[in-house]
């Protein structure tokens, strides 16, 4: 039986190589049994990457009680004898090694995410319900948010929530 090492072990073992490929390298934070936490060099420290066996999520945190999932980069790693490794969730191409799967599926997705969202003109908008039980986070250009509010197009319940924080993404 082939043992799957998992995304967390892959990241711990290959952090230096991965960081050479990222515009905003990962900074190792806390490691607990079952998951590791990273922040991004040059990016708002309230954004964290949490990685476990097959899960990789980027969260925004404004204190212990106010958190919201921004991006899911998880990989449901599967192995088929005679074929190789693939992501069971998205039915990715089959790779000869688990390393190749993670490079193609995790690293490339993280690179695209950084290119699309970690920009100097982008801000993080954190909204919440007045009761405090529901939060919604977006990364947008400041001009886009101003346009949204100025045109009073707040028809969707997510847009009608109270704006709690606006924060710059890059530093």
N, C-alpha and C positions, 0 to 999 in steps of 0.2 A: 504494500500500500504506500502510495506517495504522500508524504507529509507536506502540507501547505504551510509555508513559513508565515505568511500573512503580511499585510501592509505595514503594520507597526514595526515588525522586525526588519522588513525591507528598508524602511525609512531610517531607523536607528543605524543600521549597518552601512547605508549608502548616503548619509546626509551630506557629506562633503562633495560627492559627485553630483548629487541633485542640486545643491546650492550653486554650483558652477553654471547650471543651466537656467537658473531663475533670475529674473530682473530684481526681485526682492527676496533675498535668501531667507530661509527659515532659521529662527533662533530658538534653540531648544529650551523649553521651560520645564515644568514638572513632569515627572514620569511616575505613574502609579501603576500598580498591578492592573493590567488590562488596558491601559491607554497612556498615551503621551500627549503633551501639549506643546504647541509651538506658536510663536508670534512671527511677524514678518519684519525684517530689517527695513527701516524707513517708512513703515506703515503704522497707522494708528494702533496703539497697543491694546485697544479694546477689541480688536479683531484677533481671534485665536483659531488655530487649526487643531482640532482634537482628532487623534488617530488611534484606532484599536485594530484588532485582527483584520477586519474587512471594511471598517468604517473610517471615513475621513470627512469631517464636517468643519466648515468655517462658521463660527459664531460671533455675534456682537454681544458684548456684555457691558451693562451699565449697572454694576453692583451685582450682588448675589441673587436678588429677586427679579431683576430685569435682564432677560436674555432672549435672543432670537436667532434662529438658524438662518444663515444667509445662503450658503452653498453646500450641496451634498456631493462629495467626490468619492463616495464609497464604491467598493468593488466587491462583488459577490464572486470570489475566486473559486473556480471549478477546475477539475482536472479529469480528462478522459484518456485512458490508456490507449496508446497508439496514435493519439492526436496531439494533445498538449493542454495548455492552460487557456482559460477564457473567462470572461465575466458572465456569470449566469443571468444577471439581470438584463443586460443590454445585448447579449449574444454577440459580443465583440469577436473580432477575428481570433483564431486559435494561434497561440504562440508556443514555441518549443520550450521556453523557460518561464518561470514565474516572474523573474527579473524583467524579461521583455514585456510581459503583460503590464507590469506596474509602470515601466518607463513609458509605454505607449498610452496606457489608459489613465493613469494617475498624473504622471509628470506633464504630459501634453495638455491634459485638462487644466491643471494648475497654471501652466504657462498661458493658456488662452484666457483664463480668468484674470490673471494679473494684467495681461495686455488690455482686456476690455474694461476692467473696473478700477484698477489701481493706477489712476491718472491724477495729475495735479489739479485738474479742474473738476474732479468728482468729489462729492460729499456723501456722507452717510446720514440718512434721515431715519430717526428712530421714533416711531409713533406708538401710542398705546391707548387702550380704552380707559375711560375715566375711572372705572372700577379697578383697574390695574391687573386684570387677569389675562389680557390679550395684548400681544405686541406684534408690530410689523416693521420690518427694516428694509430699506432700499438704498441702493447706491446710484446716485444720479448727478448730473450737472446741476449746479445751483440755479442756473437760468431756467432749467426745465421745471424745477419745483416752483420758482417764482411765477412762471407762466401758468402752471397748473392752478395755483391759488388766485392769480390775478383774473383768470378767465372764469373763476368760480365753477369749475367743472368737477366739483366734489360729489359726484353721484354715487360712487362706489363706497360702501361702508368703511373700507380700509382707509380711504382718503379723508373721511370725516372724523377720524380719531384725533386725539390731542397730540400735537407735535411735542415730543419730550426733549429731543436733542438733535442738533445738526453739528456734525463734526467733519473736519477735513480728513481725507483718506491718507494722502501722502504728506510727509514732512521733509 
